[in-house]
């Protein structure tokens, strides 16, 4: 009797798995199916080239570190959050700079690094931002923190 019950359960599981594999992927509304690339664009860089990397002024003095990379809804990188000042994370200030304000350059031994045409003092005097974990966004330092649930996702 147990053998019959186990066999029935096994057949039911196999049938449901086969049925799930045969179904077409679910698409919402009029959204086209995602394109899959067959190659990587030659001039592309990973976020790792930016995130948590040091930023230098034109005289090669370290002026900050990239703390976050901000992307718009179309996936275009729009801004960078640069941490400046402080010691071991204490007293550090986070400021926003346009993405195109930071340039990739290389030194004599062909090692790349990030350069911004600014100074540490200019960044320290800029408007500061803080990350609100509840809202999952950067806000001006003076803004009150949100409470409650994270911001809802827009309807699709």
Buried (B, 14 or more C-beta within 10 A) or exposed (E): EEEEEEEEEEEEEEEEEEEEEEEEEEEEEEEEEEEEEEEEEEEEEEEEEBBEBEBBBEEEEEBBBBBBBBEEEEEEBEBBBBBBBEEEEEEBBBBBBEBEBBEEEEEEEEEEBBBBEBBBEBBBEBEBBBBBEEBEEBBEEEEEEBEEEEEEEEEE
